[in-house]
Amino acid sequence: MKFGAVSSFVIIGGGQSVLDITKYVIEIGYTARVVTSPRHASESNEPNRTFESAVNELGAECIVVND
């Protein structure tokens, strides 16, 4: 089985490690989507900044799923 060139990443999870990975993926020229839970999406590690808003600020799409 052969696949084409990689152009984007789907990153699953939450927290600072996911933010760091997402930032790196974007810095090296790929697009990124982050799939996370509502609990992670609403986490705040800085005042007035949620995990979801931090992902969006990096230029990635944040997909919040309940399952």
Backbone bond lengths (Angstrom), bond angles and torsions (degrees), N, CA, C in turn:
res aa  C-N    CA-C-N  psi(-1)  N-CA   C-N-CA  omega(-1)  CA-C   N-CA-C  phi
1 M - - - 1.422 - - 1.527 108.34 -
2 K 1.324 115.40 132.88 1.460 120.05 178.97 1.519 109.69 -122.48
3 F 1.306 114.29 140.80 1.455 121.40 176.79 1.519 108.33 -117.55
4 G 1.316 116.62 157.89 1.456 120.99 176.64 1.519 111.07 -74.09
5 A 1.307 113.91 -175.10 1.462 120.11 179.46 1.533 110.40 -63.92
6 V 1.300 115.79 146.85 1.462 121.47 178.06 1.527 108.13 -77.13
7 S 1.343 116.11 131.62 1.463 119.54 178.42 1.524 112.21 -124.59
8 S 1.333 116.64 -12.92 1.462 118.92 -179.78 1.519 110.09 -154.24
9 F 1.323 114.63 162.85 1.451 121.76 179.96 1.520 110.10 -125.54
10 V 1.325 116.57 144.94 1.450 122.97 169.58 1.524 105.49 -110.57
11 I 1.317 116.14 120.51 1.459 122.43 -176.34 1.525 107.27 -112.95
12 I 1.319 116.40 128.28 1.463 121.27 -174.92 1.521 109.33 -111.99
13 G 1.338 116.15 129.46 1.458 120.24 176.46 1.507 111.96 137.85
14 G 1.312 116.04 -155.49 1.458 121.81 -179.67 1.509 110.11 -160.81
15 G 1.310 116.05 175.46 1.451 121.09 177.40 1.511 113.65 93.56
16 Q 1.316 114.50 179.24 1.456 121.58 -174.68 1.526 112.76 -62.47
17 S 1.323 117.83 -36.57 1.476 119.91 -179.90 1.523 111.00 -62.26
18 V 1.323 117.00 -41.85 1.467 120.38 178.38 1.529 110.18 -65.32
19 L 1.329 117.75 -39.90 1.465 120.06 176.47 1.528 111.07 -62.16
20 D 1.314 116.96 -42.75 1.469 121.10 179.45 1.526 111.28 -63.30
21 I 1.318 117.27 -44.11 1.467 121.41 179.31 1.523 110.12 -64.55
22 T 1.331 116.49 -43.72 1.465 120.85 179.97 1.524 110.39 -61.21
23 K 1.310 116.60 -45.24 1.465 120.81 178.35 1.525 110.76 -59.11
24 Y 1.311 117.57 -44.94 1.464 121.94 -179.85 1.526 111.31 -62.94
25 V 1.326 116.70 -46.17 1.469 121.26 -179.20 1.529 110.32 -58.18
26 I 1.323 116.58 -42.71 1.462 120.75 179.40 1.530 110.76 -69.17
27 E 1.324 117.05 -40.61 1.474 120.67 179.96 1.524 112.71 -61.00
28 I 1.337 116.98 -32.17 1.468 118.67 -178.89 1.529 112.36 -91.55
29 G 1.345 116.22 8.57 1.454 119.32 168.74 1.511 118.14 103.64
30 Y 1.307 118.38 10.75 1.465 120.92 179.05 1.524 109.83 -104.11
31 T 1.319 116.23 162.33 1.457 120.18 170.19 1.517 107.42 -94.03
32 A 1.331 115.25 157.41 1.461 119.43 -176.85 1.518 110.43 -139.74
33 R 1.324 114.74 145.26 1.454 123.08 170.14 1.521 106.31 -125.32
34 V 1.316 115.71 136.55 1.457 120.66 179.09 1.524 108.26 -112.99
35 V 1.330 115.94 125.96 1.462 122.12 176.45 1.520 106.90 -104.86
36 T 1.322 115.94 125.23 1.459 120.16 -175.11 1.525 110.73 -144.93
37 S 1.309 115.64 170.00 1.465 122.29 179.06 1.530 109.86 -89.60
38 P 1.336 117.53 161.78 1.462 119.72 175.89 1.540 112.25 -57.78
39 R 1.323 116.33 -35.88 1.471 120.21 179.44 1.524 110.75 -61.39
40 H 1.318 117.00 -47.66 1.465 119.82 178.77 1.523 111.64 -68.09
41 A 1.326 117.00 -40.21 1.464 120.94 -177.14 1.520 111.71 -58.11
42 S 1.333 116.14 -35.51 1.460 119.48 -176.51 1.528 113.44 -92.65
43 E 1.337 118.09 -2.44 1.463 120.88 177.73 1.519 110.28 -61.51
44 S 1.302 116.47 145.97 1.454 121.14 179.78 1.518 109.35 -129.21
45 N 1.322 116.50 119.86 1.456 119.29 175.72 1.529 111.05 -105.89
46 E 1.326 116.20 -3.46 1.458 122.63 174.88 1.518 107.71 -139.61
47 P 1.310 118.50 152.25 1.468 119.78 178.36 1.539 111.45 -58.57
48 N 1.313 115.85 135.43 1.471 122.54 176.76 1.525 114.08 60.30
49 R 1.330 117.68 26.52 1.464 120.85 179.81 1.514 108.86 -141.99
50 T 1.323 116.35 115.25 1.457 120.75 177.56 1.524 109.32 -92.70
51 F 1.320 115.64 168.04 1.463 120.51 175.24 1.521 109.65 -57.82
52 E 1.329 116.36 -44.84 1.471 120.27 -179.51 1.527 111.36 -59.90
53 S 1.317 117.95 -44.68 1.464 119.61 -180.00 1.528 111.08 -67.62
54 A 1.333 117.59 -34.67 1.466 120.69 177.55 1.525 110.99 -64.10
55 V 1.333 116.82 -41.37 1.471 120.82 177.29 1.525 109.59 -61.84
56 N 1.328 116.29 -46.93 1.458 120.43 179.97 1.521 111.97 -62.07
57 E 1.324 117.55 -38.44 1.465 121.46 178.00 1.521 112.13 -62.81
58 L 1.319 116.81 -28.87 1.465 120.72 177.23 1.531 111.99 -74.18
59 G 1.330 115.98 -14.80 1.460 120.18 -178.55 1.513 113.48 96.96
60 A 1.312 116.46 14.32 1.461 121.25 179.38 1.523 109.50 -105.12
61 E 1.304 115.81 157.90 1.459 121.34 174.91 1.513 108.85 -86.60
62 C 1.307 117.06 135.16 1.461 121.93 176.97 1.526 108.50 -110.15
63 I 1.317 116.12 118.51 1.454 122.42 -178.90 1.520 107.53 -108.05
64 V 1.327 116.03 118.24 1.467 121.75 -178.27 1.528 108.13 -101.36
65 V 1.342 115.69 122.46 1.464 120.76 -178.43 1.520 110.10 -122.03
66 N 1.307 115.75 147.83 1.463 121.22 179.66 1.526 113.07 -89.19
67 D 1.304 118.27 -14.16 1.469 121.40 -176.14 1.503 111.82 -99.03
